[in-house]
């Protein structure tokens, strides 16, 4: 076993004295994701992370797929290790990349000499290996500006590594370095995308879903759990806090003006989310709100829902249009599940003519008819926690 996965670190290499903390978190995240695929050694050296199989039973394809979704990595390559010798690197390139070299029309060799004791310079190594490959493969022509294939040679402390063009990684920061947040997860397109975007910035997530049985079905609840499961390759293991929301909605329908129903419902959601955040040590609330998309997402409505919270509310998709959000949903594989035709609590009691510009005093007056604290407490006490 001399194949290895090389992970190129992203913006965390720009960190100062706490860079080691970021790298340690990334290594820990990688080890957890690799566990189902075998026994791997994971370590970091010179702004590169190494994922090295310890035995032949390791599933390299599964490990590769897991690492493509690891936040904090900007590029990754499957590489073959060899001795730190120019002829050994040439032989390895021919053996390991032979099919790609035979199929390409143009190429170049790019060398990186991290081990400065190696006797050849990077340019000398590239010229030697490139010249030999040019002679061996008559189909190839050297193109140093826009090659179809780049052969990478990396001479590092422990060994030399040969690989082809790296593939893009997930980018962002390692999940967990930015703290923890509570994310409101509905069955729609926007909230899974918002959760993914904020996890990409290093935030560990606790998911909150509002469930209005019997107005919403068990299938609708399962759809949300499936969405959370689709996010786990990116975000790590998730807990979904399923909130019983029926009593609150029925109370709103009985005692409050219909046109204010949607914004009042959102205010209750924020109060409950903040209570969940207090329980799990989260420092912010994440929503999939997109400015102007629906009645509850005007600036006035957002201000009214924010007013009941002391925690910051993060809205990653607030300035995006639907096409941009759908593009990301397809990329992270949540779109097809999001469009399954199951209702959620936000669509069950939708008013015919919702207020677009609610006045804060009017909302507070409407809530005076309710036992707000009691309703919130009952909902929080009834939460079902589901691990996905």
SETORSE-924650 format. One record per residue (C-alpha): x, y, z; residue number from 1. Coordinates in nm, 3 decimals. Each point is the difference from the previous one (the first is absolute). Layout:
REM residues N
+---------+---------+---------+-----+
:      c1 :      c2 :      c3 : pos :
+---------+---------+---------+-----+
:       X :       Y :       Z : NUM :
...
+---------+---------+---------+-----+
***
This chain:
REM residues 388
+---------+---------+---------+-----+
:      c1 :      c2 :      c3 : pos :
+---------+---------+---------+-----+
:   0.000 :   0.000 :   0.000 :   1 :
:   0.183 :   0.311 :  -0.117 :   2 :
:  -0.299 :   0.201 :  -0.119 :   3 :
:  -0.086 :   0.298 :   0.218 :   4 :
:  -0.247 :   0.291 :  -0.001 :   5 :
:   0.154 :   0.348 :   0.020 :   6 :
:  -0.222 :   0.278 :   0.132 :   7 :
:   0.092 :   0.362 :  -0.071 :   8 :
:  -0.101 :   0.225 :   0.288 :   9 :
:  -0.204 :   0.314 :  -0.066 :  10 :
:  -0.020 :   0.331 :   0.176 :  11 :
:   0.095 :  -0.149 :   0.335 :  12 :
:   0.368 :   0.021 :  -0.110 :  13 :
:  -0.039 :   0.379 :   0.034 :  14 :
:  -0.083 :  -0.029 :   0.369 :  15 :
:   0.255 :   0.121 :   0.250 :  16 :
:   0.079 :  -0.140 :   0.342 :  17 :
:  -0.320 :  -0.210 :   0.007 :  18 :
:   0.065 :  -0.175 :  -0.332 :  19 :
:   0.085 :  -0.323 :   0.183 :  20 :
:  -0.347 :   0.002 :   0.155 :  21 :
:  -0.156 :   0.016 :  -0.347 :  22 :
:   0.222 :  -0.280 :  -0.132 :  23 :
:  -0.073 :  -0.223 :   0.300 :  24 :
:  -0.373 :   0.047 :  -0.054 :  25 :
:   0.035 :  -0.083 :  -0.369 :  26 :
:   0.196 :  -0.316 :   0.077 :  27 :
:  -0.260 :  -0.107 :   0.259 :  28 :
:  -0.283 :   0.063 :  -0.250 :  29 :
:   0.184 :  -0.199 :  -0.268 :  30 :
:   0.057 :  -0.295 :   0.232 :  31 :
:  -0.370 :  -0.016 :   0.087 :  32 :
:  -0.103 :   0.007 :  -0.366 :  33 :
:   0.257 :  -0.269 :  -0.090 :  34 :
:  -0.100 :  -0.243 :   0.276 :  35 :
:  -0.260 :  -0.191 :  -0.211 :  36 :
:   0.259 :  -0.051 :  -0.277 :  37 :
:   0.283 :  -0.165 :   0.192 :  38 :
:   0.303 :   0.079 :   0.211 :  39 :
:   0.181 :   0.312 :  -0.121 :  40 :
:   0.290 :   0.204 :   0.131 :  41 :
:  -0.076 :   0.372 :  -0.027 :  42 :
:   0.263 :   0.266 :   0.059 :  43 :
:   0.094 :   0.350 :  -0.114 :  44 :
:   0.332 :   0.135 :  -0.127 :  45 :
:   0.094 :   0.315 :  -0.195 :  46 :
:  -0.358 :   0.116 :  -0.075 :  47 :
:  -0.097 :  -0.346 :  -0.129 :  48 :
:  -0.199 :  -0.271 :   0.176 :  49 :
:   0.077 :  -0.364 :  -0.069 :  50 :
:  -0.258 :  -0.279 :   0.005 :  51 :
:   0.196 :  -0.323 :  -0.003 :  52 :
:  -0.161 :  -0.348 :   0.006 :  53 :
:   0.151 :  -0.232 :   0.260 :  54 :
:  -0.097 :  -0.324 :  -0.176 :  55 :
:  -0.144 :  -0.148 :  -0.318 :  56 :
:  -0.352 :  -0.017 :   0.145 :  57 :
:  -0.042 :   0.378 :  -0.019 :  58 :
:  -0.264 :   0.123 :  -0.244 :  59 :
:   0.187 :   0.273 :  -0.190 :  60 :
:  -0.300 :   0.087 :  -0.219 :  61 :
:  -0.221 :   0.050 :   0.305 :  62 :
:   0.271 :   0.200 :   0.176 :  63 :
:   0.044 :   0.221 :  -0.306 :  64 :
:  -0.373 :   0.071 :  -0.020 :  65 :
:  -0.009 :   0.089 :   0.370 :  66 :
:   0.295 :   0.239 :  -0.033 :  67 :
:  -0.162 :   0.188 :  -0.292 :  68 :
:  -0.262 :   0.119 :   0.252 :  69 :
:   0.241 :   0.099 :   0.277 :  70 :
:  -0.023 :   0.373 :   0.072 :  71 :
:   0.344 :   0.159 :   0.037 :  72 :
:   0.151 :  -0.172 :  -0.305 :  73 :
:   0.036 :   0.191 :  -0.329 :  74 :
:   0.149 :  -0.275 :  -0.215 :  75 :
:   0.069 :  -0.371 :   0.017 :  76 :
:   0.196 :  -0.254 :  -0.198 :  77 :
:   0.046 :  -0.373 :  -0.004 :  78 :
:   0.376 :  -0.046 :  -0.014 :  79 :
:   0.256 :  -0.278 :  -0.014 :  80 :
:   0.299 :   0.019 :   0.231 :  81 :
:   0.351 :  -0.104 :  -0.100 :  82 :
:   0.365 :   0.053 :   0.086 :  83 :
:   0.143 :   0.350 :  -0.018 :  84 :
:   0.183 :  -0.072 :  -0.325 :  85 :
:  -0.060 :   0.148 :  -0.347 :  86 :
:  -0.006 :  -0.339 :  -0.175 :  87 :
:  -0.234 :  -0.144 :   0.264 :  88 :
:  -0.237 :   0.292 :  -0.055 :  89 :
:   0.016 :  -0.053 :  -0.376 :  90 :
:  -0.082 :  -0.372 :   0.035 :  91 :
:  -0.283 :   0.080 :   0.239 :  92 :
:  -0.147 :   0.257 :  -0.240 :  93 :
:   0.002 :  -0.256 :  -0.283 :  94 :
:  -0.155 :  -0.273 :   0.217 :  95 :
:  -0.251 :   0.211 :   0.188 :  96 :
:  -0.104 :   0.251 :  -0.267 :  97 :
:   0.064 :  -0.209 :  -0.310 :  98 :
:  -0.364 :  -0.003 :  -0.117 :  99 :
:  -0.032 :   0.377 :   0.039 : 100 :
:   0.331 :   0.062 :  -0.175 : 101 :
:  -0.106 :  -0.222 :  -0.291 : 102 :
:  -0.335 :   0.180 :  -0.035 : 103 :
:   0.122 :   0.360 :   0.027 : 104 :
:   0.123 :   0.217 :  -0.285 : 105 :
:   0.185 :   0.268 :   0.195 : 106 :
:   0.171 :  -0.012 :   0.338 : 107 :
:   0.249 :   0.154 :   0.235 : 108 :
:   0.185 :  -0.110 :   0.311 : 109 :
:  -0.015 :   0.217 :   0.310 : 110 :
:   0.232 :  -0.071 :   0.291 : 111 :
:   0.003 :   0.116 :   0.359 : 112 :
:   0.312 :  -0.057 :   0.208 : 113 :
:  -0.107 :   0.040 :   0.362 : 114 :
:   0.307 :  -0.203 :   0.105 : 115 :
:   0.281 :   0.243 :  -0.085 : 116 :
:   0.264 :  -0.271 :   0.047 : 117 :
:  -0.115 :  -0.164 :  -0.324 : 118 :
:   0.289 :   0.054 :  -0.247 : 119 :
:  -0.202 :   0.123 :  -0.300 : 120 :
:  -0.191 :   0.328 :  -0.015 : 121 :
:  -0.370 :  -0.006 :  -0.079 : 122 :
:   0.067 :   0.122 :  -0.354 : 123 :
:   0.269 :  -0.263 :  -0.059 : 124 :
:  -0.228 :  -0.278 :   0.124 : 125 :
:  -0.288 :   0.116 :  -0.221 : 126 :
:   0.226 :   0.024 :  -0.304 : 127 :
:   0.147 :  -0.346 :   0.053 : 128 :
:  -0.327 :  -0.186 :   0.059 : 129 :
:  -0.186 :   0.206 :  -0.261 : 130 :
:   0.263 :  -0.071 :  -0.264 : 131 :
:  -0.009 :  -0.375 :   0.066 : 132 :
:  -0.380 :  -0.008 :  -0.014 : 133 :
:   0.002 :   0.202 :  -0.323 : 134 :
:   0.223 :  -0.261 :  -0.161 : 135 :
:  -0.201 :  -0.298 :   0.129 : 136 :
:  -0.342 :   0.131 :  -0.104 : 137 :
:  -0.004 :   0.126 :  -0.361 : 138 :
:  -0.360 :   0.117 :   0.042 : 139 :
:   0.113 :   0.264 :   0.250 : 140 :
:   0.106 :   0.354 :  -0.069 : 141 :
:   0.134 :   0.231 :   0.271 : 142 :
:  -0.226 :   0.295 :   0.083 : 143 :
:   0.107 :   0.190 :   0.310 : 144 :
:  -0.291 :   0.248 :  -0.014 : 145 :
:  -0.318 :  -0.202 :  -0.064 : 146 :
:   0.085 :  -0.371 :   0.024 : 147 :
:  -0.264 :  -0.268 :  -0.022 : 148 :
:   0.184 :  -0.193 :   0.272 : 149 :
:   0.238 :   0.117 :   0.269 : 150 :
:   0.228 :  -0.254 :   0.166 : 151 :
:   0.082 :   0.117 :   0.352 : 152 :
:   0.317 :  -0.110 :   0.179 : 153 :
:   0.028 :   0.086 :   0.369 : 154 :
:   0.320 :  -0.067 :   0.189 : 155 :
:  -0.086 :   0.011 :   0.369 : 156 :
:   0.159 :  -0.100 :   0.331 : 157 :
:  -0.105 :  -0.363 :   0.005 : 158 :
:  -0.028 :  -0.092 :  -0.368 : 159 :
:  -0.068 :   0.127 :  -0.348 : 160 :
:  -0.354 :   0.006 :  -0.138 : 161 :
:  -0.129 :  -0.016 :  -0.357 : 162 :
:  -0.351 :   0.103 :  -0.098 : 163 :
:  -0.208 :   0.162 :  -0.273 : 164 :
:  -0.207 :   0.317 :   0.017 : 165 :
:  -0.160 :   0.046 :   0.344 : 166 :
:  -0.377 :   0.016 :   0.024 : 167 :
:  -0.176 :   0.288 :   0.180 : 168 :
:  -0.079 :  -0.057 :   0.366 : 169 :
:  -0.294 :   0.125 :   0.204 : 170 :
:   0.183 :   0.316 :   0.112 : 171 :
:  -0.097 :   0.200 :   0.305 : 172 :
:   0.111 :  -0.068 :   0.357 : 173 :
:  -0.003 :  -0.322 :   0.206 : 174 :
:  -0.340 :  -0.060 :   0.161 : 175 :
:   0.013 :   0.093 :   0.367 : 176 :
:   0.269 :   0.269 :  -0.001 : 177 :
:  -0.263 :   0.276 :  -0.007 : 178 :
:  -0.219 :  -0.128 :   0.282 : 179 :
:  -0.352 :  -0.141 :  -0.012 : 180 :
:  -0.332 :   0.129 :  -0.137 : 181 :
:  -0.361 :  -0.114 :  -0.018 : 182 :
:  -0.133 :  -0.028 :  -0.355 : 183 :
:  -0.371 :   0.004 :  -0.087 : 184 :
:  -0.055 :  -0.287 :  -0.243 : 185 :
:  -0.326 :  -0.014 :  -0.195 : 186 :
:  -0.082 :  -0.232 :  -0.286 : 187 :
:   0.074 :   0.266 :  -0.262 : 188 :
:   0.295 :   0.080 :  -0.223 : 189 :
:   0.145 :   0.301 :   0.184 : 190 :
:   0.066 :  -0.118 :   0.356 : 191 :
:   0.224 :  -0.299 :  -0.088 : 192 :
:   0.205 :   0.232 :  -0.222 : 193 :
:   0.025 :   0.258 :   0.280 : 194 :
:   0.112 :  -0.272 :   0.241 : 195 :
:   0.267 :  -0.121 :  -0.243 : 196 :
:   0.126 :   0.354 :  -0.059 : 197 :
:   0.039 :   0.080 :   0.368 : 198 :
:   0.165 :  -0.338 :   0.072 : 199 :
:   0.250 :   0.090 :  -0.271 : 200 :
:   0.106 :   0.293 :   0.218 : 201 :
:   0.100 :  -0.236 :   0.280 : 202 :
:  -0.326 :  -0.007 :   0.197 : 203 :
:  -0.122 :  -0.325 :   0.159 : 204 :
:  -0.378 :  -0.030 :  -0.024 : 205 :
:  -0.298 :  -0.114 :   0.202 : 206 :
:  -0.309 :  -0.028 :  -0.220 : 207 :
:  -0.350 :   0.109 :   0.108 : 208 :
:  -0.313 :  -0.110 :  -0.184 : 209 :
:  -0.356 :   0.109 :   0.081 : 210 :
:  -0.250 :  -0.283 :  -0.038 : 211 :
:  -0.377 :   0.057 :  -0.001 : 212 :
:  -0.156 :  -0.344 :   0.027 : 213 :
:  -0.268 :  -0.090 :  -0.114 : 214 :
:  -0.002 :   0.294 :  -0.243 : 215 :
:   0.340 :  -0.114 :  -0.125 : 216 :
:   0.066 :  -0.368 :  -0.061 : 217 :
:   0.264 :  -0.242 :   0.121 : 218 :
:   0.123 :  -0.007 :  -0.360 : 219 :
:   0.065 :   0.375 :   0.021 : 220 :
:   0.200 :  -0.051 :   0.318 : 221 :
:   0.199 :  -0.283 :  -0.158 : 222 :
:   0.075 :   0.224 :  -0.298 : 223 :
:   0.169 :   0.249 :   0.235 : 224 :
:   0.198 :  -0.275 :   0.172 : 225 :
:   0.111 :  -0.119 :  -0.346 : 226 :
:   0.115 :   0.354 :  -0.081 : 227 :
:   0.201 :   0.010 :   0.322 : 228 :
:   0.156 :  -0.335 :  -0.092 : 229 :
:   0.102 :   0.139 :  -0.340 : 230 :
:   0.178 :   0.284 :   0.178 : 231 :
:   0.202 :  -0.227 :   0.232 : 232 :
:   0.280 :  -0.079 :  -0.252 : 233 :
:   0.074 :   0.374 :   0.005 : 234 :
:  -0.099 :   0.099 :   0.355 : 235 :
:   0.074 :  -0.314 :   0.200 : 236 :
:  -0.252 :  -0.180 :   0.221 : 237 :
:  -0.309 :   0.211 :   0.067 : 238 :
:  -0.269 :   0.008 :   0.266 : 239 :
:  -0.344 :   0.109 :  -0.118 : 240 :
:  -0.215 :   0.156 :   0.274 : 241 :
:  -0.358 :  -0.071 :  -0.114 : 242 :
:  -0.227 :   0.259 :   0.163 : 243 :
:  -0.375 :  -0.071 :   0.048 : 244 :
:  -0.151 :   0.315 :  -0.148 : 245 :
:  -0.369 :  -0.085 :  -0.040 : 246 :
:  -0.125 :   0.157 :   0.325 : 247 :
:   0.169 :   0.332 :  -0.076 : 248 :
:  -0.146 :   0.017 :  -0.349 : 249 :
:  -0.349 :  -0.087 :   0.123 : 250 :
:   0.024 :   0.268 :   0.270 : 251 :
:   0.109 :   0.257 :  -0.258 : 252 :
:  -0.291 :  -0.093 :  -0.226 : 253 :
:  -0.251 :   0.032 :   0.286 : 254 :
:   0.122 :   0.322 :   0.159 : 255 :
:   0.200 :   0.209 :  -0.248 : 256 :
:  -0.078 :   0.190 :  -0.324 : 257 :
:   0.044 :  -0.227 :  -0.300 : 258 :
:   0.209 :   0.253 :  -0.195 : 259 :
:   0.265 :  -0.002 :   0.276 : 260 :
:   0.009 :  -0.375 :   0.037 : 261 :
:   0.319 :  -0.069 :  -0.199 : 262 :
:   0.215 :   0.259 :   0.177 : 263 :
:  -0.135 :  -0.098 :   0.343 : 264 :
:   0.083 :  -0.362 :  -0.080 : 265 :
:   0.355 :   0.099 :  -0.097 : 266 :
:   0.041 :   0.189 :   0.327 : 267 :
:  -0.092 :  -0.316 :   0.192 : 268 :
:   0.250 :  -0.197 :  -0.208 : 269 :
:   0.277 :   0.243 :   0.093 : 270 :
:  -0.086 :  -0.018 :   0.370 : 271 :
:   0.007 :  -0.381 :  -0.009 : 272 :
:   0.321 :  -0.008 :  -0.202 : 273 :
:   0.164 :   0.229 :   0.253 : 274 :
:  -0.108 :  -0.232 :   0.283 : 275 :
:   0.150 :  -0.298 :  -0.188 : 276 :
:   0.318 :   0.202 :  -0.055 : 277 :
:   0.026 :   0.064 :   0.375 : 278 :
:  -0.030 :  -0.374 :   0.067 : 279 :
:   0.272 :  -0.103 :  -0.245 : 280 :
:   0.239 :   0.292 :   0.040 : 281 :
:  -0.061 :   0.156 :  -0.341 : 282 :
:   0.089 :   0.362 :  -0.064 : 283 :
:  -0.223 :   0.083 :  -0.299 : 284 :
:  -0.313 :  -0.096 :  -0.194 : 285 :
:   0.016 :  -0.084 :  -0.372 : 286 :
:  -0.296 :   0.039 :  -0.236 : 287 :
:  -0.060 :  -0.048 :  -0.371 : 288 :
:  -0.174 :   0.335 :  -0.041 : 289 :
:   0.048 :   0.170 :  -0.337 : 290 :
:  -0.089 :   0.369 :  -0.018 : 291 :
:  -0.334 :   0.065 :  -0.171 : 292 :
:  -0.068 :  -0.363 :  -0.091 : 293 :
:  -0.321 :  -0.037 :   0.207 : 294 :
:  -0.210 :   0.219 :   0.229 : 295 :
:   0.194 :  -0.094 :   0.314 : 296 :
:   0.329 :   0.099 :  -0.165 : 297 :
:  -0.044 :   0.371 :  -0.055 : 298 :
:   0.236 :   0.225 :   0.195 : 299 :
:  -0.282 :   0.103 :   0.234 : 300 :
:  -0.098 :  -0.362 :   0.065 : 301 :
:   0.362 :  -0.101 :   0.063 : 302 :
:   0.040 :   0.287 :   0.243 : 303 :
:  -0.314 :  -0.114 :   0.184 : 304 :
:   0.123 :  -0.359 :   0.032 : 305 :
:   0.349 :   0.109 :   0.105 : 306 :
:  -0.144 :   0.220 :   0.276 : 307 :
:  -0.080 :  -0.298 :   0.225 : 308 :
:   0.360 :  -0.130 :  -0.002 : 309 :
:   0.318 :   0.103 :   0.174 : 310 :
:   0.216 :  -0.238 :  -0.206 : 311 :
:   0.124 :   0.105 :  -0.345 : 312 :
:  -0.202 :  -0.138 :  -0.290 : 313 :
:   0.212 :  -0.114 :  -0.295 : 314 :
:  -0.167 :   0.000 :  -0.343 : 315 :
:   0.253 :  -0.139 :  -0.251 : 316 :
:  -0.234 :   0.005 :  -0.303 : 317 :
:  -0.166 :   0.336 :   0.074 : 318 :
:   0.135 :   0.172 :  -0.313 : 319 :
:  -0.015 :  -0.293 :  -0.242 : 320 :
:  -0.261 :  -0.062 :  -0.268 : 321 :
:  -0.176 :  -0.335 :  -0.034 : 322 :
:   0.216 :  -0.121 :  -0.288 : 323 :
:   0.316 :   0.047 :   0.205 : 324 :
:  -0.151 :  -0.189 :   0.294 : 325 :
:  -0.123 :  -0.283 :  -0.224 : 326 :
:   0.347 :  -0.029 :  -0.157 : 327 :
:   0.155 :  -0.063 :   0.342 : 328 :
:  -0.284 :  -0.235 :   0.100 : 329 :
:   0.076 :  -0.213 :  -0.307 : 330 :
:   0.372 :   0.006 :   0.078 : 331 :
:  -0.051 :  -0.127 :   0.357 : 332 :
:  -0.266 :  -0.250 :  -0.110 : 333 :
:  -0.291 :   0.138 :   0.204 : 334 :
:  -0.212 :   0.139 :  -0.285 : 335 :
:  -0.185 :  -0.317 :  -0.102 : 336 :
:  -0.097 :  -0.072 :   0.361 : 337 :
:  -0.101 :   0.363 :   0.065 : 338 :
:  -0.253 :   0.000 :  -0.285 : 339 :
:  -0.182 :  -0.314 :   0.116 : 340 :
:  -0.368 :   0.102 :   0.035 : 341 :
:  -0.042 :  -0.016 :   0.378 : 342 :
:  -0.142 :   0.296 :   0.193 : 343 :
:   0.182 :   0.173 :   0.283 : 344 :
:  -0.125 :   0.207 :   0.294 : 345 :
:   0.056 :   0.330 :  -0.182 : 346 :
:  -0.249 :  -0.087 :  -0.274 : 347 :
:  -0.276 :  -0.152 :   0.214 : 348 :
:  -0.158 :   0.319 :   0.137 : 349 :
:   0.113 :   0.249 :  -0.264 : 350 :
:  -0.222 :   0.312 :   0.015 : 351 :
:  -0.179 :   0.110 :  -0.316 : 352 :
:   0.136 :   0.355 :   0.025 : 353 :
:   0.311 :   0.008 :   0.224 : 354 :
:   0.123 :   0.336 :   0.128 : 355 :
:   0.314 :   0.097 :  -0.193 : 356 :
:   0.108 :   0.284 :   0.229 : 357 :
:  -0.102 :  -0.094 :   0.354 : 358 :
:   0.029 :   0.257 :   0.276 : 359 :
:   0.184 :  -0.121 :   0.308 : 360 :
:  -0.250 :   0.153 :   0.246 : 361 :
:  -0.289 :  -0.169 :  -0.179 : 362 :
:   0.171 :  -0.339 :   0.026 : 363 :
:   0.070 :   0.045 :   0.369 : 364 :
:  -0.363 :   0.096 :   0.058 : 365 :
:  -0.117 :  -0.315 :  -0.179 : 366 :
:   0.233 :  -0.213 :   0.212 : 367 :
:  -0.146 :   0.149 :   0.318 : 368 :
:  -0.297 :  -0.233 :  -0.052 : 369 :
:   0.233 :  -0.302 :   0.023 : 370 :
:   0.194 :  -0.173 :   0.276 : 371 :
:   0.325 :   0.043 :  -0.193 : 372 :
:   0.232 :  -0.134 :   0.269 : 373 :
:  -0.220 :  -0.300 :   0.071 : 374 :
:  -0.034 :  -0.090 :  -0.367 : 375 :
:   0.376 :   0.026 :  -0.058 : 376 :
:   0.079 :  -0.207 :   0.309 : 377 :
:  -0.246 :  -0.274 :  -0.096 : 378 :
:   0.147 :  -0.018 :  -0.351 : 379 :
:   0.358 :  -0.016 :   0.127 : 380 :
:  -0.088 :  -0.264 :   0.260 : 381 :
:  -0.162 :  -0.212 :  -0.273 : 382 :
:   0.299 :   0.002 :  -0.235 : 383 :
:   0.100 :  -0.335 :  -0.151 : 384 :
:   0.373 :  -0.029 :  -0.074 : 385 :
:   0.092 :  -0.212 :  -0.301 : 386 :
:   0.360 :  -0.087 :  -0.089 : 387 :
:   0.071 :  -0.036 :  -0.372 : 388 :
+---------+---------+---------+-----+
***
